[in-house]
Amino acid sequence: MTGLIDSLFNGLALGSVYALIALGFVTIFKASGVLSFAHGSLLLLGGYLIAVLHDELGFAGALALAVLVTAAVAGLVDRVVLQRIGADPHAAHVATIATIGIDIVLVTDLARRIGGDLLTLGDPWGDAVTDLGPATVADSRIAAITVSALAIGGAFALFRFTPWGLSLRAAAEDAEAAALMGVRLTRVRMLAWCLAGALAALAAVFLAAFPAPGLERTTGQIALKAFPAAILGGMASPVGALVGSMVIGLTEAFTAGYQSDLHVLGEGFGDVAPYAVMVLVLLVRPAGLFAAKGAARV
């Protein structure tokens, strides 16, 4: 029973953090049709800024500044680089490839700065734990679930109740018609990148928190684990990103927690389990679980 509860909380915490990243994937895709492979570098940038600033500004100040700077960098990446490529469907494919180059440039510079160090982010949870019945849960896991729920709720409120959210939904439905109705598509997509960057910086906090040893130069690669979550739910569905993230997080946690019972599948099966689930779902629902009727395959 203890192992079950531990795996459940770990899965929910991982799923919550993956949801922050996957929601960024989906928001960018809805706004521009671009699959952003630069997300890992944006996440690493946010984490690095918190690590180097928390001694001077405190954790809250460093987090706020890191979120703002990462959001601004993400917006500049779109405005200065990607929007110059163009906005037609063929340009979206080129822009997707361009994000790979952007990711390489940012990761290379950040990896040089971090080197072989493990950086602490100064989070207030440290290695504290809380007893929940028969299980012991890290406070960082509880914080990940709570903070992610608030951030995701805020993002959904932006989608639903703001003029930008309405413009985003209109652009995702028919970009040409939205432009004819006065929607400024360049602003919509730039703000989508800003939101995605902010969420990635927030996710970095919990990916580097206990029981993880800290922020290292490979931390950004974890963002790729949220990619199956976004595809699983449907690349244009924020709700799908949330559900897909929970599925991926729980799958990863339970396969890791019960690895000894799954030894016939290989010692490292937990690392590939999220992708195996993604493939199985896409065999049945090629456009994702929550894709709109008539949506193209991802």
C-alpha positions as CSV (number, residue, x, y, z in Angstrom):
1,M,0.0,0.0,0.0
2,T,2.8,2.4,0.9
3,G,4.5,1.8,-2.5
4,L,1.1,2.4,-4.3
5,I,0.6,5.8,-2.5
6,D,4.2,6.8,-3.2
7,S,3.9,6.0,-6.8
8,L,0.5,7.8,-7.0
9,F,1.9,11.0,-5.5
10,N,5.0,10.9,-7.6
11,G,2.9,10.4,-10.7
12,L,0.6,13.3,-9.9
13,A,3.6,15.5,-9.2
14,L,5.4,14.5,-12.4
15,G,2.2,14.9,-14.4
16,S,1.6,18.4,-13.0
17,V,5.1,19.5,-14.0
18,Y,4.8,17.9,-17.4
19,A,1.4,19.7,-17.8
20,L,3.1,23.1,-17.4
21,I,5.5,22.1,-20.3
22,A,2.9,20.4,-22.4
23,L,0.6,23.4,-22.1
24,G,3.4,25.5,-23.6
25,F,3.7,23.1,-26.5
26,V,0.0,23.3,-27.2
27,T,-0.3,27.1,-26.8
28,I,2.5,27.7,-29.3
29,F,1.0,25.2,-31.7
30,K,-2.5,26.7,-31.5
31,A,-1.1,30.1,-32.2
32,S,1.3,29.4,-35.0
33,G,1.3,25.7,-36.0
34,V,4.9,25.4,-34.8
35,L,6.2,22.5,-32.8
36,S,8.6,24.1,-30.5
37,F,11.8,22.0,-29.9
38,A,13.3,25.0,-28.0
39,H,11.3,24.3,-24.9
40,G,14.1,22.4,-23.2
41,S,16.5,25.4,-23.5
42,L,13.9,27.8,-22.2
43,L,13.3,25.6,-19.2
44,L,17.0,25.4,-18.6
45,L,17.3,29.2,-18.9
46,G,14.6,29.8,-16.3
47,G,16.2,27.3,-13.9
48,Y,19.7,28.8,-14.4
49,L,18.4,32.3,-13.7
50,I,16.8,31.2,-10.4
51,A,19.9,29.4,-9.4
52,V,22.2,32.4,-9.9
53,L,19.8,35.1,-8.5
54,H,18.2,33.5,-5.5
55,D,21.1,34.4,-3.1
56,E,20.7,38.1,-3.9
57,L,16.9,38.4,-4.5
58,G,15.6,35.5,-2.5
59,F,13.7,32.6,-4.0
60,A,10.5,34.5,-4.7
61,G,12.3,37.4,-6.3
62,A,14.5,35.2,-8.4
63,L,11.5,33.1,-9.5
64,A,9.5,36.2,-10.5
65,L,12.5,37.7,-12.5
66,A,13.3,34.4,-14.1
67,V,9.7,33.9,-15.2
68,L,9.6,37.4,-16.7
69,V,13.0,37.1,-18.4
70,T,12.3,33.6,-19.9
71,A,8.9,34.8,-21.1
72,A,10.6,37.8,-22.8
73,V,13.3,35.6,-24.4
74,A,10.6,33.3,-25.7
75,G,8.7,36.2,-27.1
76,L,11.8,37.6,-28.8
77,V,12.6,34.2,-30.3
78,D,9.3,34.2,-32.0
79,R,9.2,37.9,-33.0
80,V,12.8,38.3,-34.1
81,V,13.4,34.9,-35.7
82,L,10.4,32.8,-36.3
83,Q,8.0,35.4,-37.5
84,R,10.5,36.5,-40.1
85,I,10.3,33.1,-41.7
86,G,6.6,33.6,-42.5
87,A,3.1,32.5,-41.4
88,D,1.9,30.2,-44.1
89,P,1.7,26.4,-43.5
90,H,4.9,25.6,-45.2
91,A,6.7,28.3,-43.2
92,A,5.4,26.6,-40.0
93,H,7.4,23.5,-40.9
94,V,10.5,25.6,-41.5
95,A,10.0,27.4,-38.2
96,T,9.7,24.1,-36.4
97,I,13.1,23.1,-37.8
98,A,14.4,26.5,-36.8
99,T,13.5,25.9,-33.2
100,I,15.9,23.0,-33.2
101,G,18.7,25.3,-34.1
102,I,17.6,27.9,-31.5
103,D,17.6,25.1,-28.8
104,I,21.1,24.0,-29.7
105,V,22.4,27.6,-29.5
106,L,20.8,28.3,-26.1
107,V,21.6,24.9,-24.6
108,T,25.3,25.2,-25.7
109,D,25.7,28.5,-24.0
110,L,23.9,27.5,-20.8
111,A,25.8,24.2,-20.6
112,R,29.0,26.1,-20.8
113,R,27.9,28.3,-17.9
114,I,26.7,25.4,-15.8
115,G,29.6,23.1,-16.6
116,G,29.6,20.0,-14.4
117,D,28.0,21.7,-11.4
118,L,24.8,20.9,-9.7
119,L,23.0,24.2,-9.0
120,T,20.5,24.7,-6.2
121,L,17.5,26.9,-6.7
122,G,17.0,27.9,-3.1
123,D,13.5,26.6,-3.0
124,P,11.8,26.9,0.5
125,W,10.8,23.2,0.5
126,G,14.3,21.7,0.7
127,D,14.3,18.1,1.6
128,A,11.4,18.3,4.0
129,V,8.8,15.5,3.9
130,T,5.2,15.1,5.1
131,D,3.6,11.9,6.4
132,L,0.4,11.1,4.7
133,G,-0.9,8.0,6.3
134,P,1.5,5.1,5.7
135,A,3.4,7.1,3.0
136,T,6.0,9.8,3.3
137,V,5.8,12.4,0.6
138,A,8.4,15.1,-0.2
139,D,7.0,18.6,0.3
140,S,8.4,19.6,-3.1
141,R,6.0,17.0,-4.6
142,I,3.0,18.6,-2.8
143,A,4.2,22.1,-3.8
144,A,4.5,20.9,-7.5
145,I,0.9,19.7,-7.5
146,T,-0.4,22.8,-5.8
147,V,1.5,25.5,-7.7
148,S,1.0,23.7,-11.1
149,A,-2.8,23.6,-10.5
150,L,-2.8,27.3,-9.7
151,A,-0.7,28.2,-12.8
152,I,-2.7,25.9,-15.1
153,G,-5.9,27.3,-13.8
154,G,-4.6,30.8,-14.5
155,A,-3.6,29.8,-18.0
156,F,-7.1,28.4,-18.7
157,A,-8.7,31.6,-17.3
158,L,-6.5,33.5,-19.9
159,F,-7.8,31.3,-22.7
160,R,-11.4,31.6,-21.6
161,F,-11.9,35.2,-20.3
162,T,-9.4,37.5,-22.0
163,P,-9.4,39.1,-25.4
164,W,-6.1,37.5,-26.2
165,G,-7.6,34.1,-25.3
166,L,-10.5,34.7,-27.7
167,S,-8.1,35.8,-30.4
168,L,-6.0,32.7,-29.8
169,R,-9.0,30.4,-30.2
170,A,-10.1,32.3,-33.3
171,A,-6.6,32.1,-34.9
172,A,-6.5,28.3,-34.1
173,E,-9.9,27.8,-35.8
174,D,-9.2,29.8,-38.9
175,A,-6.2,32.1,-39.0
176,E,-7.1,33.8,-42.3
177,A,-10.6,34.6,-41.2
178,A,-9.3,35.9,-37.8
179,A,-6.9,38.2,-39.5
180,L,-9.7,39.6,-41.7
181,M,-11.7,40.3,-38.6
182,G,-8.9,42.4,-37.2
183,V,-7.0,39.9,-35.0
184,R,-3.3,40.7,-34.9
185,L,-1.8,37.3,-35.4
186,T,1.7,38.4,-34.8
187,R,0.8,39.6,-31.3
188,V,-1.2,36.6,-30.5
189,R,1.6,34.2,-31.3
190,M,4.2,36.3,-29.6
191,L,2.2,36.3,-26.4
192,A,1.7,32.5,-26.8
193,W,5.4,32.1,-26.8
194,C,5.7,34.4,-23.7
195,L,3.2,32.3,-21.8
196,A,5.0,29.1,-22.8
197,G,8.3,30.4,-21.7
198,A,6.9,31.5,-18.3
199,L,5.4,28.1,-17.7
200,A,8.7,26.4,-18.7
201,A,10.6,28.5,-16.1
202,L,8.1,27.6,-13.4
203,A,8.4,23.9,-14.3
204,A,12.2,24.1,-13.9
205,V,11.8,24.7,-10.2
206,F,10.2,21.4,-9.5
207,L,12.4,19.4,-11.9
208,A,15.4,20.5,-9.9
209,A,13.8,20.3,-6.5
210,F,14.3,17.4,-4.0
211,P,14.5,14.4,-4.6
212,A,16.3,15.6,-7.7
213,P,19.9,16.6,-6.9
214,G,19.6,20.0,-8.4
215,L,19.8,21.8,-11.8
216,E,22.4,20.4,-14.2
217,R,23.1,21.0,-17.9
218,T,20.9,18.1,-18.9
219,T,17.8,19.1,-17.0
220,G,16.3,20.7,-20.1
221,Q,16.1,17.3,-21.8
222,I,13.4,16.3,-19.4
223,A,11.1,18.7,-21.3
224,L,11.1,16.1,-24.1
225,K,9.1,13.8,-21.8
226,A,6.3,16.3,-21.9
227,F,6.2,16.1,-25.7
228,P,4.4,12.7,-25.7
229,A,1.9,14.2,-23.3
230,A,1.0,17.0,-25.7
231,I,0.8,14.6,-28.6
232,L,-1.2,12.1,-26.6
233,G,-3.9,14.6,-25.8
234,G,-3.9,16.3,-29.2
235,M,-1.6,19.2,-30.1
236,A,-4.3,21.8,-30.3
237,S,-6.1,20.8,-27.0
238,P,-5.1,22.4,-23.7
239,V,-7.4,20.0,-21.9
240,G,-5.7,17.1,-23.8
241,A,-2.3,18.4,-22.7
242,L,-3.4,18.2,-19.1
243,V,-4.9,14.7,-19.3
244,G,-2.0,13.4,-21.4
245,S,0.5,14.8,-18.9
246,M,-1.2,13.0,-16.0
247,V,-1.3,9.8,-18.0
248,I,2.4,10.1,-18.8
249,G,3.4,11.1,-15.3
250,L,1.5,8.2,-13.7
251,T,2.9,5.8,-16.2
252,E,6.4,6.8,-15.5
253,A,6.0,6.8,-11.8
254,F,4.3,3.4,-11.6
255,T,6.8,1.7,-14.0
256,A,9.6,3.1,-11.9
257,G,8.0,2.1,-8.6
258,Y,7.2,-1.5,-9.8
259,Q,10.3,-2.0,-11.9
260,S,11.1,-5.2,-10.2
261,D,7.8,-6.7,-11.3
262,L,8.4,-5.5,-14.9
263,H,11.9,-6.8,-15.2
264,V,10.9,-8.9,-18.2
265,L,10.4,-5.7,-20.2
266,G,13.9,-4.5,-19.5
267,E,15.7,-2.6,-16.8
268,G,15.2,0.8,-18.3
269,F,11.6,0.3,-19.4
270,G,10.5,3.2,-17.2
271,D,12.3,5.7,-19.4
272,V,10.6,4.5,-22.6
273,A,7.2,3.7,-21.1
274,P,5.7,7.2,-21.8
275,Y,6.6,6.9,-25.5
276,A,5.2,3.3,-25.6
277,V,1.9,4.7,-24.2
278,M,2.0,7.5,-26.8
279,V,2.5,5.0,-29.7
280,L,-0.3,2.7,-28.4
281,V,-2.8,5.6,-28.1
282,L,-1.9,7.0,-31.5
283,L,-2.5,3.6,-33.1
284,V,-6.1,4.0,-32.0
285,R,-6.5,7.8,-32.1
286,P,-3.9,9.1,-34.6
287,A,-4.8,12.8,-33.9
288,G,-4.7,12.4,-30.1
289,L,-7.3,11.8,-27.5
290,F,-8.9,15.2,-27.5
291,A,-8.3,16.2,-31.1
292,A,-11.1,18.1,-32.8
293,K,-13.2,16.2,-35.4
294,G,-11.4,16.3,-38.7
295,A,-8.1,17.3,-37.2
296,A,-4.9,16.2,-39.1
297,R,-2.5,13.7,-37.7
298,V,0.3,15.1,-35.5
